[in-house]
Amino acid sequence: MSVTHIPVLLSPTLELLDPKSGEVVIDVTLGLGGHAEKFLEKIGAKGKLIGVDADEENLSATRDQRPAISEKIEFINANFRDINDLDLPQCNILFADLGLSSPHIDDPERGFSFRGDSSLDCRFDKSKGISAATLLNNSSENDLIRIFKEYAEVEKIYALSREISEAKKIETTSDLREIVEKVYKWKANKVLPQIFQALRIEVNDEIGALDELLEQGPHFLRPGGRMGIISYHSLEDRKVKQRFKNLTTSQKDAITGAPICPPSYELLTKKAVQANLQEIESNPRARSARLRIIKKT
Ligand SMILES: C[S@@+](CC[C@H](N)C(=O)[O-])C[C@H]1O[C@@H](n2cnc3c(N)ncnc32)[C@H](O)[C@@H]1O
Protein backbone atom coordinates (compact mmCIF):
# COMPACT_ATOMS: atom_id res chain seq x y z
CA MET A 1 0.00 0.00 0.00
CA SER A 2 1.44 3.38 -0.92
CA VAL A 3 1.62 5.92 1.86
CA THR A 4 -0.19 9.24 1.82
CA HIS A 5 -1.05 11.60 4.63
CA ILE A 6 -1.72 15.31 4.26
CA PRO A 7 0.06 17.08 7.15
CA VAL A 8 -2.40 19.22 9.10
CA LEU A 9 -1.82 22.94 9.91
CA LEU A 10 1.52 22.74 8.12
CA SER A 11 1.96 26.47 7.38
CA PRO A 12 1.21 27.79 10.90
CA THR A 13 3.25 24.96 12.41
CA LEU A 14 6.30 25.96 10.38
CA GLU A 15 5.74 29.65 10.91
CA LEU A 16 5.39 29.42 14.70
CA LEU A 17 7.85 26.63 15.45
CA ASP A 18 10.23 28.35 13.05
CA PRO A 19 12.85 25.60 12.49
CA LYS A 20 16.26 27.04 11.66
CA SER A 21 19.39 25.77 9.99
CA GLY A 22 21.35 23.41 12.27
CA GLU A 23 18.58 22.90 14.85
CA VAL A 24 17.66 19.64 16.58
CA VAL A 25 14.03 18.54 16.10
CA ILE A 26 12.25 15.71 17.87
CA ASP A 27 9.01 14.71 16.15
CA VAL A 28 7.36 12.29 18.59
CA THR A 29 4.58 11.36 16.14
CA LEU A 30 6.60 10.92 12.95
CA GLY A 31 3.83 9.05 11.09
CA LEU A 32 4.58 9.31 7.40
CA GLY A 33 6.97 12.19 7.86
CA GLY A 34 4.71 14.90 6.42
CA HIS A 35 5.71 17.56 8.95
CA ALA A 36 9.18 16.08 9.33
CA GLU A 37 9.90 16.54 5.62
CA LYS A 38 9.37 20.28 5.96
CA PHE A 39 11.32 20.48 9.22
CA LEU A 40 14.22 18.76 7.43
CA GLU A 41 14.15 21.31 4.62
CA LYS A 42 14.48 24.12 7.17
CA ILE A 43 17.12 22.61 9.47
CA GLY A 44 19.30 21.54 6.54
CA ALA A 45 22.24 19.16 6.53
CA LYS A 46 23.65 20.52 9.78
CA GLY A 47 20.41 19.89 11.64
CA LYS A 48 19.20 16.65 13.22
CA LEU A 49 15.72 15.15 13.20
CA ILE A 50 14.68 12.31 15.48
CA GLY A 51 11.39 10.66 14.54
CA VAL A 52 9.49 8.67 17.17
CA ASP A 53 6.35 6.64 16.49
CA ALA A 54 4.57 3.88 18.40
CA ASP A 55 3.49 2.29 15.14
CA GLU A 56 6.24 0.19 13.57
CA GLU A 57 4.21 -0.18 10.36
CA ASN A 58 4.14 3.59 9.81
CA LEU A 59 7.88 3.81 10.42
CA SER A 60 8.55 0.97 7.94
CA ALA A 61 6.28 2.59 5.35
CA THR A 62 8.19 5.87 5.71
CA ARG A 63 11.54 4.06 5.52
CA ASP A 64 10.54 2.02 2.45
CA GLN A 65 8.63 4.58 0.50
CA ARG A 66 10.30 7.87 1.40
CA PRO A 67 14.04 7.12 1.11
CA ALA A 68 14.95 10.75 0.39
CA ILE A 69 13.82 11.91 3.83
CA SER A 70 14.43 8.62 5.65
CA GLU A 71 18.18 8.77 5.33
CA LYS A 72 18.15 12.03 7.30
CA ILE A 73 15.90 10.78 10.11
CA GLU A 74 16.90 8.88 13.23
CA PHE A 75 13.97 6.49 13.72
CA ILE A 76 12.78 5.36 17.13
CA ASN A 77 9.89 2.93 17.49
CA ALA A 78 8.44 3.87 20.88
CA ASN A 79 5.51 5.44 22.65
CA PHE A 80 6.09 9.09 23.49
CA ARG A 81 4.83 8.38 27.01
CA ASP A 82 8.28 6.81 27.54
CA ILE A 83 10.09 9.95 26.34
CA ASN A 84 12.38 9.91 29.39
CA ASP A 85 13.70 6.42 28.56
CA LEU A 86 14.64 7.06 24.92
CA ASP A 87 18.02 8.66 25.49
CA LEU A 88 16.93 11.78 23.61
CA PRO A 89 19.08 14.93 23.46
CA GLN A 90 17.98 18.42 24.43
CA CYS A 91 16.30 19.93 21.38
CA ASN A 92 15.20 23.17 19.73
CA ILE A 93 11.83 21.80 18.67
CA LEU A 94 9.62 19.12 20.19
CA PHE A 95 6.58 18.40 18.07
CA ALA A 96 3.54 16.12 18.39
CA ASP A 97 0.67 15.70 15.93
CA LEU A 98 -1.62 13.46 17.97
CA GLY A 99 -3.93 10.64 17.02
CA LEU A 100 -3.98 8.48 13.93
CA SER A 101 -2.64 8.85 10.43
CA SER A 102 -4.36 8.21 7.11
CA PRO A 103 -3.04 4.62 6.69
CA HIS A 104 -4.68 3.67 9.98
CA ILE A 105 -8.01 4.52 8.36
CA ASP A 106 -7.20 3.55 4.78
CA ASP A 107 -5.90 0.08 5.63
CA PRO A 108 -8.97 -1.88 6.78
CA GLU A 109 -6.71 -4.58 8.26
CA ARG A 110 -5.70 -2.20 11.07
CA GLY A 111 -9.22 -2.31 12.51
CA PHE A 112 -9.46 1.47 13.01
CA SER A 113 -12.09 2.04 10.34
CA PHE A 114 -15.80 1.30 10.68
CA ARG A 115 -16.04 0.96 6.90
CA GLY A 116 -14.24 -2.35 6.44
CA ASP A 117 -14.78 -5.81 7.89
CA SER A 118 -11.62 -6.69 9.74
CA SER A 119 -10.55 -7.69 13.19
CA LEU A 120 -11.47 -4.84 15.57
CA ASP A 121 -8.01 -3.89 16.81
CA CYS A 122 -7.32 -0.09 16.93
CA ARG A 123 -3.85 -0.38 18.50
CA PHE A 124 -0.96 1.78 17.26
CA ASP A 125 1.42 -0.85 18.59
CA LYS A 126 -0.04 -4.32 18.11
CA SER A 127 2.66 -5.88 20.29
CA LYS A 128 1.29 -4.19 23.41
CA GLY A 129 -1.99 -4.02 25.31
CA ILE A 130 -5.32 -5.44 24.20
CA SER A 131 -7.35 -4.98 21.04
CA ALA A 132 -10.60 -3.00 20.97
CA ALA A 133 -12.52 -6.28 20.50
CA THR A 134 -10.99 -7.76 23.67
CA LEU A 135 -11.72 -4.52 25.50
CA LEU A 136 -15.40 -4.57 24.48
CA ASN A 137 -15.84 -8.26 25.28
CA ASN A 138 -14.34 -7.86 28.77
CA SER A 139 -15.76 -4.51 29.87
CA SER A 140 -18.78 -4.18 32.14
CA GLU A 141 -21.67 -2.04 31.04
CA ASN A 142 -20.50 0.65 33.48
CA ASP A 143 -16.97 0.59 32.05
CA LEU A 144 -18.41 1.09 28.58
CA ILE A 145 -20.59 3.97 29.75
CA ARG A 146 -17.50 5.65 31.22
CA ILE A 147 -15.48 5.22 27.99
CA PHE A 148 -18.19 6.60 25.72
CA LYS A 149 -19.03 9.44 28.13
CA GLU A 150 -15.41 10.55 28.33
CA TYR A 151 -14.38 10.19 24.71
CA ALA A 152 -17.49 10.25 22.47
CA GLU A 153 -19.83 13.20 22.45
CA VAL A 154 -22.87 11.21 21.30
CA GLU A 155 -26.35 10.50 22.63
CA LYS A 156 -27.79 7.08 23.65
CA ILE A 157 -24.61 6.01 25.41
CA TYR A 158 -26.55 3.86 27.90
CA ALA A 159 -28.40 1.95 25.17
CA LEU A 160 -25.19 1.46 23.22
CA SER A 161 -23.29 0.17 26.27
CA ARG A 162 -26.11 -2.25 27.09
CA GLU A 163 -26.23 -3.64 23.53
CA ILE A 164 -22.46 -4.13 23.51
CA SER A 165 -22.37 -5.87 26.87
CA GLU A 166 -25.29 -8.11 25.87
CA ALA A 167 -23.71 -9.06 22.53
CA LYS A 168 -22.27 -12.58 22.67
CA LYS A 169 -18.95 -11.79 21.10
CA ILE A 170 -17.60 -8.84 19.14
CA GLU A 171 -14.69 -9.67 16.88
CA THR A 172 -14.81 -7.50 13.80
CA THR A 173 -15.39 -3.88 12.86
CA SER A 174 -18.67 -4.91 11.22
CA ASP A 175 -19.86 -6.66 14.43
CA LEU A 176 -19.58 -3.31 16.18
CA ARG A 177 -21.03 -1.39 13.26
CA GLU A 178 -24.14 -3.63 13.31
CA ILE A 179 -24.71 -2.86 17.00
CA VAL A 180 -24.30 0.87 16.38
CA GLU A 181 -26.76 0.65 13.46
CA LYS A 182 -29.26 -1.16 15.69
CA VAL A 183 -29.04 1.54 18.37
CA TYR A 184 -28.77 4.67 16.24
CA LYS A 185 -30.68 3.57 13.10
CA TRP A 186 -30.39 6.24 10.38
CA LYS A 187 -28.04 8.33 12.57
CA ALA A 188 -25.46 5.53 12.74
CA ASN A 189 -23.12 6.98 10.11
CA LYS A 190 -22.92 10.21 12.06
CA VAL A 191 -21.89 8.61 15.35
CA LEU A 192 -19.67 5.78 14.06
CA PRO A 193 -16.53 7.95 13.75
CA GLN A 194 -16.95 9.16 17.35
CA ILE A 195 -17.54 5.68 18.72
CA PHE A 196 -14.48 4.26 16.98
CA GLN A 197 -12.47 7.28 18.14
CA ALA A 198 -13.54 6.67 21.74
CA LEU A 199 -12.40 3.06 21.54
CA ARG A 200 -9.09 4.03 19.99
CA ILE A 201 -8.40 6.61 22.70
CA GLU A 202 -9.12 4.03 25.41
CA VAL A 203 -7.24 1.13 23.79
CA ASN A 204 -4.09 3.21 23.31
CA ASP A 205 -4.49 5.10 26.60
CA GLU A 206 -3.98 8.23 24.52
CA ILE A 207 -4.88 10.60 27.36
CA GLY A 208 -2.42 8.91 29.74
CA ALA A 209 0.31 9.12 27.09
CA LEU A 210 -0.43 12.81 26.47
CA ASP A 211 -0.23 13.52 30.23
CA GLU A 212 3.27 12.02 30.28
CA LEU A 213 4.35 13.97 27.21
CA LEU A 214 3.04 17.23 28.67
CA GLU A 215 4.79 16.54 31.96
CA GLN A 216 8.18 15.48 30.58
CA GLY A 217 8.39 17.06 27.12
CA PRO A 218 9.09 20.68 28.17
CA HIS A 219 12.24 19.53 30.04
CA PHE A 220 13.80 18.51 26.71
CA LEU A 221 13.78 22.06 25.35
CA ARG A 222 16.99 24.04 25.09
CA PRO A 223 16.74 27.75 25.97
CA GLY A 224 14.74 29.31 23.13
CA GLY A 225 13.35 25.85 22.24
CA ARG A 226 9.72 25.43 21.13
CA MET A 227 7.19 22.70 21.88
CA GLY A 228 4.13 22.37 19.63
CA ILE A 229 1.17 20.03 19.90
CA ILE A 230 -1.67 19.48 17.45
CA SER A 231 -4.67 17.79 19.06
CA TYR A 232 -7.96 16.63 17.57
CA HIS A 233 -10.20 16.05 20.58
CA SER A 234 -11.53 18.64 23.06
CA LEU A 235 -10.27 16.62 26.03
CA GLU A 236 -6.74 16.55 24.59
CA ASP A 237 -6.82 20.24 23.74
CA ARG A 238 -7.98 21.13 27.26
CA LYS A 239 -5.03 19.22 28.70
CA VAL A 240 -2.54 20.94 26.42
CA LYS A 241 -4.07 24.35 27.13
CA GLN A 242 -3.99 23.83 30.91
CA ARG A 243 -0.42 22.51 31.06
CA PHE A 244 0.89 25.26 28.77
CA LYS A 245 -0.95 27.85 30.87
CA ASN A 246 0.63 26.53 34.08
CA LEU A 247 4.09 26.54 32.52
CA THR A 248 3.76 30.11 31.27
CA THR A 249 2.25 31.70 34.39
CA SER A 250 4.35 33.10 37.27
CA GLN A 251 4.22 31.12 40.47
CA LYS A 252 2.64 33.18 43.21
CA ASP A 253 3.23 33.34 46.95
CA ALA A 254 0.40 31.36 48.58
CA ILE A 255 -0.20 34.07 51.21
CA THR A 256 0.54 37.41 49.58
CA GLY A 257 -0.27 36.46 46.01
CA ALA A 258 2.92 38.22 44.88
CA PRO A 259 4.78 36.62 41.96
CA ILE A 260 7.78 34.69 43.34
CA CYS A 261 9.18 33.01 40.30
CA PRO A 262 8.93 34.18 36.69
CA PRO A 263 7.80 31.46 34.27
CA SER A 264 10.45 29.58 32.29
CA TYR A 265 8.21 29.32 29.25
CA GLU A 266 6.32 31.76 27.05
CA LEU A 267 3.06 31.06 25.25
CA LEU A 268 3.38 31.60 21.48
CA THR A 269 -0.29 30.86 20.79
CA LYS A 270 -2.64 32.95 22.93
CA LYS A 271 -5.51 31.08 21.29
CA ALA A 272 -5.31 27.65 19.66
CA VAL A 273 -4.50 27.89 15.96
CA GLN A 274 -7.16 26.28 13.77
CA ALA A 275 -7.36 25.36 10.10
CA ASN A 276 -8.90 27.81 7.65
CA LEU A 277 -11.83 26.87 5.42
CA GLN A 278 -9.58 26.16 2.47
CA GLU A 279 -7.57 23.59 4.43
CA ILE A 280 -10.73 22.00 5.88
CA GLU A 281 -12.19 21.63 2.39
CA SER A 282 -9.12 19.87 1.08
CA ASN A 283 -8.54 17.84 4.27
CA PRO A 284 -11.64 17.32 6.45
CA ARG A 285 -9.49 15.86 9.25
CA ALA A 286 -8.13 19.39 9.82
CA ARG A 287 -11.57 20.55 11.03
CA SER A 288 -10.97 19.54 14.67
CA ALA A 289 -7.23 20.31 14.77
CA ARG A 290 -5.93 22.72 17.43
CA LEU A 291 -2.28 23.82 17.56
CA ARG A 292 -0.69 25.25 20.70
CA ILE A 293 2.96 26.22 21.17
CA ILE A 294 5.23 27.28 24.03
CA LYS A 295 8.80 28.54 23.99
CA LYS A 296 11.45 28.07 26.66
CA THR A 297 12.69 31.49 27.68
C1 LIG B 1 -1.45 12.31 12.98
S1 LIG B 1 -0.24 11.09 12.75
C2 LIG B 1 1.22 12.03 12.45
C3 LIG B 1 1.34 12.42 11.02
C4 LIG B 1 2.62 13.15 10.70
N1 LIG B 1 2.69 14.41 11.38
C5 LIG B 1 2.69 13.35 9.21
O1 LIG B 1 2.49 14.49 8.76
O2 LIG B 1 2.92 12.39 8.48
C6 LIG B 1 0.04 10.54 14.37
C7 LIG B 1 1.10 9.48 14.48
O3 LIG B 1 1.41 9.38 15.86
C8 LIG B 1 1.53 8.04 16.22
N2 LIG B 1 1.20 7.99 17.65
C9 LIG B 1 0.00 8.17 18.23
N3 LIG B 1 0.11 8.11 19.56
C10 LIG B 1 1.43 7.88 19.83
C11 LIG B 1 2.19 7.74 21.02
N4 LIG B 1 1.60 7.78 22.23
N5 LIG B 1 3.51 7.57 20.92
C12 LIG B 1 4.12 7.54 19.71
N6 LIG B 1 3.46 7.64 18.55
C13 LIG B 1 2.12 7.83 18.59
C14 LIG B 1 0.58 7.28 15.32
O4 LIG B 1 1.01 5.96 15.15
C15 LIG B 1 0.67 8.09 14.02
O5 LIG B 1 1.63 7.56 13.17
Ligand as a Chemical Component Dictionary entry (heavy atoms), coordinates in Angstrom:
data_LIG
# 
_chem_comp.id                   LIG 
_chem_comp.type                 NON-POLYMER 
_chem_comp.pdbx_formal_charge   0 
_chem_comp.three_letter_code    LIG 
# 
loop_
_chem_comp_atom.comp_id 
_chem_comp_atom.atom_id 
_chem_comp_atom.alt_atom_id 
_chem_comp_atom.type_symbol 
_chem_comp_atom.charge 
_chem_comp_atom.model_Cartn_x 
_chem_comp_atom.model_Cartn_y 
_chem_comp_atom.model_Cartn_z 
_chem_comp_atom.pdbx_ordinal 
LIG C1  C1  C 0  -1.448 12.310 12.978 1  
LIG S1  S1  S 1  -0.238 11.092 12.749 2  
LIG C2  C2  C 0  1.223  12.029 12.449 3  
LIG C3  C3  C 0  1.342  12.419 11.025 4  
LIG C4  C4  C 0  2.621  13.152 10.704 5  
LIG N1  N1  N 0  2.690  14.413 11.381 6  
LIG C5  C5  C 0  2.694  13.352 9.205  7  
LIG O1  O1  O 0  2.493  14.487 8.756  8  
LIG O2  O2  O -1 2.918  12.388 8.483  9  
LIG C6  C6  C 0  0.045  10.544 14.374 10 
LIG C7  C7  C 0  1.097  9.479  14.483 11 
LIG O3  O3  O 0  1.414  9.380  15.857 12 
LIG C8  C8  C 0  1.531  8.036  16.222 13 
LIG N2  N2  N 0  1.196  7.994  17.646 14 
LIG C9  C9  C 0  0.004  8.173  18.233 15 
LIG N3  N3  N 0  0.113  8.106  19.561 16 
LIG C10 C10 C 0  1.432  7.884  19.830 17 
LIG C11 C11 C 0  2.186  7.741  21.021 18 
LIG N4  N4  N 0  1.598  7.782  22.226 19 
LIG N5  N5  N 0  3.514  7.566  20.917 20 
LIG C12 C12 C 0  4.122  7.537  19.712 21 
LIG N6  N6  N 0  3.457  7.642  18.554 22 
LIG C13 C13 C 0  2.120  7.830  18.592 23 
LIG C14 C14 C 0  0.578  7.281  15.324 24 
LIG O4  O4  O 0  1.007  5.958  15.149 25 
LIG C15 C15 C 0  0.665  8.093  14.023 26 
LIG O5  O5  O 0  1.632  7.561  13.174 27 
# 
loop_
_chem_comp_bond.comp_id 
_chem_comp_bond.atom_id_1 
_chem_comp_bond.atom_id_2 
_chem_comp_bond.value_order 
_chem_comp_bond.pdbx_ordinal 
LIG C1  S1  SING 1  
LIG S1  C2  SING 2  
LIG S1  C6  SING 3  
LIG C2  C3  SING 4  
LIG C3  C4  SING 5  
LIG C4  N1  SING 6  
LIG C4  C5  SING 7  
LIG C5  O1  DOUB 8  
LIG C5  O2  SING 9  
LIG C6  C7  SING 10 
LIG C7  O3  SING 11 
LIG C7  C15 SING 12 
LIG O3  C8  SING 13 
LIG C8  N2  SING 14 
LIG C8  C14 SING 15 
LIG N2  C9  SING 16 
LIG N2  C13 SING 17 
LIG C9  N3  DOUB 18 
LIG N3  C10 SING 19 
LIG C10 C11 SING 20 
LIG C10 C13 DOUB 21 
LIG C11 N4  SING 22 
LIG C11 N5  DOUB 23 
LIG N5  C12 SING 24 
LIG C12 N6  DOUB 25 
LIG N6  C13 SING 26 
LIG C14 O4  SING 27 
LIG C14 C15 SING 28 
LIG C15 O5  SING 29 
# 
